[in-house]
Each structure stands twice: as C-alpha cells, then as structure tokens.
Amino acid sequence: MKRITAALLTCLMLVGLLPTTALAAQVTDEQIIEKVLAFLYVHEGNYGSINKNDNGALSVGKIQWHAGNALNLCRDAVNRNPESAREILGEDLYNEITDSTTNWSTRIVNDEEAALLSAFLTSPEGKAAQDDQGRSYMTNYINAGKKLGITDPAVMVYFCDLHNQGGLGMARRVATAAADMAGSFGAISLDQIYQAGLDDSVAGRYPTRRKATYDYCKSLGWEVNTGKPPISSTPDKVKFPKVNSYRQGQFWDVTASAWYTKNVASAVEFGLMNGLETGAFNPDGNVTVAQAVTLAARIHAIYTNGSANFKQTSGTQWHKVYYDYCYQNKILTASYHRDIANWTITRAQFAEIFAKALPAEALSAKNTVNRIPDVPSSASYAGAVFTLYRAGILTGNEYNQFQPTKAITRAQVAAIASRMADSDLRMSVTLK
C-alpha cells in the first residue's frame, strides 16, 4: 500500500476522513501540557500573584498553588538558593517555610507577608520552581485522566483545568458524569464534559470559567469524539452501604415510639453517627460546628469514594482531618474556621454545609418549594435551605418554619443524615 503523503494527510484531516485514533495519537502529552499551562497562566495568575485568603488558605503564583501546595512550591524555590530566599523573605517567613512542621492548610497572609511572597516568587528561583512544578502538575493531571480512560485530547485539556481548579475529586466526578452520558471514558466528547461540569455542584458554580475552558478547548481543533450530551438524564439514586447493625434499645434514651428512632437507626447503620460513651444517643443535645464538619466529610467521602476512612495525625486536634477534607473539597468556606469548631451550630449554618456535602445530581428535587416563611430569599443561607427542602431532606416544623437561628439537635441531624444517605427516605413537603 502506498504511503500517505503529508499533503494528503493534511487534506484528510481537513475533510474529517482521518481516523479519530490517528488524530488522538498525533497530539502528544507535551502539547497538552503546553496548552493547559497557557490557558491557566491567563485565567489563574502570574508569577507574583498572591490570593491572601482563597476559601480559607492562601493561593500563590501562576497556577494558584493552594494551601499545602503553596508551601511545597515555596520550599522548592527556597532550596534552589537559600541565601537569596532568606534575604527576600525575611527571617520569619524563611524560618516558617523551612520548618518541616509548618502546615499551611488554613494559612492566611497579611499585606506585608503577601508582598514578601510575591517578591520571592518573581525571583529567578521562584519563577523556575513555578515552571518546573507547573509541568509536573500537568503531567500528574494527564496521568490521572489516562488512568480513568480519557483519550480525546480536547477532553483531556478540559479535565486538566478541572483538576487544577477543584482537585482530582471534582475532575473525576465531572468526568464520571460525562462518561455516563457517553457510555465510557474513552467516548467522552468536549460537549459532554462541558455539560457535566455545568451540572456539577462545585464546578457548576463557575459557569464563566467552564465556558472559557470549553471555548479554548474547542479552538484547539483537537476534538476526536463528537457525541452530544443527552437532552435529559436521570439523577443518581443515592443508597449508601450499611456498615453497622442497629438494635432497638441500643441507646437507652431512644424509645421505639420516638419520631426519630428510624432515623437514628439508619444513621448508625450507614456509619454516620454514634452514641455517647454513657450508652445514650442524646437526641435533644446540640451539635457543634466540628461535629457537623465531621459528618459532612463522612457523607461526601462515602458518596465519592465508597467509604470514609480518615487517618488521624498524632498530636493534632481530632477534627483537623475532617476540616482539611472539607476545605479541600469546597464544602467549607473561610467563615467556618477552626476557631469556632466548638460553637453550637445553627440550623442555617448546618444547611449551608450540608447542601455542599453531596453534588447536585444527588440532591435532585422532588418537591416544589419557592417560599419558606422565615427564610428570606436575600439570606446568605437561603439557596442551601431551598435545595435541601426541594430534595426532601429538610421539612421544617408544623408551622412551615425552618427556624434558621435555632440550634439543631442530634435527632434532627440523624434525620438529615439518613435522608442524604438514602434517597428512598426523603420526604414529600407541602407548604401550607
């Protein structure tokens, strides 16, 4: 068989006759890395960019390394020229960065510290560290996409942007939703991953960014798959696995006739809640912010990964691992800092956290609720409350009130947790 000449090859590509596998093979990982970095450098920052408080911790540099990743970047740059780094950063910041026990998971900087970090990251060593780590990160993102089975180069660029903005959890979640539309990860089209990103509870909060990424990927001319997303899709049915058994009388203060007994049983069976050392459940007891964060982390982890295995670090506060997880997965905002961990949480605060503990597809609406008497639409928590009412997770009291400023009880938390874990337990709500 005669060889296809370069000119003929070009013609075949232009008229769409080149096999898609051949087109995909022509786009190298190196080309993908270059295109992703070019996009991120426009939409994230520059060498000296410092976001002093980015959802609870600082972000720095050209691709906005966040929290612990920002610390690792700074350490890399320091190691390239310690003497110059000490001179630029000053003694305090230099010592903080080089101390192996330093943790930046919730590090927020002031104006003076931001200026010093910016100057340091625009030094030759700071720029070199960012260039090297940027390429390393993109390689890791591509490998994660390949591991899932993504083959379309344009989709891979989109996946890398998702990974950089929201971490592997968000990128994998969006890609999985797109694969459900396409039938497999290898068949995902750019249109499908774009639609899945808009539908995602986290990625969808940034529609302008989603559209910019889509337009950029489209402009590359690298699309292999052309499947369109379905007109409508069925939301995920939520059914957590039962990992514990429950027997009536297990808690001496949970009677068989109490309204919350079945909820307590379900919350225990799903591995979401436990009783007290005294053998009580304390159904009327209040819940702290830290306890709510812990439960939200468990729910998100089970839904995302199938289990909630959190490893405590010796010498740290018991709730640190859960806070770190919730910050990383955008469940918590900076307002829920650890200083208020032991405060009693209100019903409004609880709703704000738990509306983000599951993605939008796991909180599909079964009720039409457009007005709640004591929840003004202008309230910061209103969107979260309406989401949970419509999903059948919140129901309010007999007067149709939500009571946002009131403390939430453990019995009420058990009801919410069990309904989030099993969509069959969700309630129909009719407001009078």
C-alpha positions, -999 to +999 in steps of 0.1 A: +000+000+000+013+035-009+023+058+018+000+087+026+019+119+018+020+148+042-002+169+019-028+141+016-027+136+053-035+173+058-064+171+033-078+140+050-077+159+084-095+189+068-123+169+054-127+147+085-116+115+069-086+108+092-094+081+117-100+096+152-075+073+168-048+087+144-057+123+153-056+115+190-022+098+186-008+129+169-014+151+200+014+145+224+013+149+262+039+177+258+015+196+235-014+191+260+008+204+289+018+235+269-018+243+260-031+237+296-004+259+311-010+286+285-047+287+295-040+286+332-015+314+330-042+336+316-070+326+339-052+319+372-025+345+378+011+355+372+044+346+388+038+371+417+001+366+422-010+361+459-045+354+470-043+361+507-074+342+516-087+318+490-115+298+507-096+295+540-060+295+529-037+314+506-031+306+469+001+318+450+017+320+417+009+314+380-015+285+386-025+295+421-010+268+442-032+265+472-025+259+509-001+230+514+008+230+477+017+267+480+040+258+509+056+230+488+062+254+460+079+279+483+101+252+498+112+242+463+121+277+454+139+283+488+160+251+483+173+265+449+190+294+466+185+296+504+207+326+509+188+347+484+155+334+497+163+344+533+172+379+521+139+384+502+115+367+526+130+379+559+138+358+588+102+350+600+088+338+567+120+320+557+120+300+590+083+292+587+087+278+552+118+258+560+104+244+593+093+208+585+064+210+610+048+240+592+012+235+579-005+259+556-038+241+553-055+272+568-027+298+564-039+333+555-013+360+550-014+397+557-005+425+532+032+426+543+036+388+540+018+388+506+043+415+493+073+394+505+060+362+490+052+380+457+087+394+455+102+359+463+081+341+437+091+366+410+128+359+417+147+337+392+144+308+417+107+314+422+099+315+385+120+284+378+102+265+406+068+275+393+077+265+357+090+231+368+062+224+392+036+236+367+048+210+342+050+183+369+014+190+380+001+189+344+018+155+339+001+142+370-033+156+358-028+139+324-018+106+341-050+108+362-071+113+331-054+084+313-060+062+343-097+069+340-096+061+303-098+096+287-084+096+252-098+127+235-071+154+236-095+183+239-114+165+267-080+159+284-072+196+284-107+203+299-101+176+325-067+191+335-083+225+340-110+209+363-082+191+382-062+223+387-092+243+399-110+218+421-087+188+426-089+152+415-122+147+433-140+173+413-123+164+380-130+127+384-166+134+395-173+155+364-155+130+341-176+102+355-208+120+349-197+127+313-187+090+309-223+081+320-236+103+291-211+089+266-211+052+277-174+052+286-145+075+295-129+069+261-160+081+243-164+114+262-168+144+240-160+180+248-197+189+248-204+162+273-176+171+298-186+207+295-223+199+303-212+176+332-191+205+346-220+229+345-242+203+362-217+196+390-225+211+424-190+226+427-176+231+392-210+245+381-206+274+405-181+289+379-201+289+346-179+317+332-148+296+337-165+265+324-174+283+292-140+299+288-123+265+291-148+250+266-142+277+241-104+274+245-105+236+240-128+240+210-104+264+194-076+239+196-092+217+169-082+185+188-117+171+192-119+134+184-153+124+199-183+144+188-211+128+208-236+153+223-250+151+258-284+136+262-313+160+264-321+148+299-306+124+323-318+106+354-302+119+386-282+095+407-302+074+432-284+076+465-281+044+485-252+042+510-240+008+521-250-003+556-218-010+576-232-014+611-262-031+627-287-014+650-310-030+676-338-013+694-327-004+729-291+001+718-294+037+732-314+039+764-328+073+755-341+064+721-376+048+726-393+027+700-421+052+696-400+084+691-403+102+658-366+100+652-359+063+661-358+051+625-335+080+615-311+072+644-311+036+633-303+045+597-276+070+607-259+043+628-262+016+601-247+039+575-217+046+597-225+083+600-233+087+637-226+070+670-239+072+705-221+085+736-199+066+760-227+066+785-249+044+762-271+073+753-277+089+719-287+123+734-313+131+708-321+166+722-284+175+725-269+203+705-243+198+677-210+217+674-196+230+642-168+205+644-193+176+647-212+189+617-180+192+597-171+156+606-205+143+594-203+163+562-169+149+554-181+113+560-211+118+538-190+133+510-163+107+512-188+077+512-206+092+482-174+100+463-151+071+473-174+044+487-160+047+522-150+072+549-115+062+560-099+092+577-065+088+593-059+110+623-024+125+627-009+121+661-007+153+681-034+172+661-069+181+671-094+153+664-113+173+639-084+186+619-085+158+593-122+164+586-117+202+583-089+197+559-110+173+538-140+198+537-118+227+528-101+207+500-135+197+486-150+232+489-176+220+514-164+247+539-158+284+533-134+305+552-161+317+576-161+282+592-126+285+605-114+262+633-117+290+659-155+283+660-152+245+660-167+241+694-195+265+689-231+252+687-241+252+651-274+267+640-298+252+616-289+277+589-252+270+592-258+233+591-278+237+559-250+258+543-225+230+549-247+200+540-260+214+508-224+211+496-218+176+511-234+159+481-232+170+445-263+185+427-272+152+410-275+135+444-298+163+456-324+162+428-357+180+436-388+160+445-407+190+459-417+224+446-408+248+473-405+285+464-413+302+497-405+294+534-420+319+558-389+326+579-363+322+552-359+355+532-347+349+497-319+375+503-304+355+532-269+340+525-282+306+535-314+307+515-301+288+485-288+259+506-321+257+526-343+257+495-320+230+479-325+207+509-362+213+511-367+206+475-347+174+478-369+162+507-341+164+532-354+193+553-391+196+562-395+224+588-419+223+617-457+221+618-459+259+612-439+256+580-410+274+597-373+265+592-361+284+623-327+293+609-311+307+640-321+279+663-296+252+674-300+219+656-305+187+677-288+153+673-322+138+664-327+163+636-292+157+624-299+119+623-329+126+601-310+148+577-280+124+576-302+093+569-321+111+541-289+122+525-275+087+526-307+070+512-329+089+487-357+065+494-360+081+529-365+116+516-397+134+524-425+150+504-430+185+515-462+206+510-460+241+525-494+255+536 
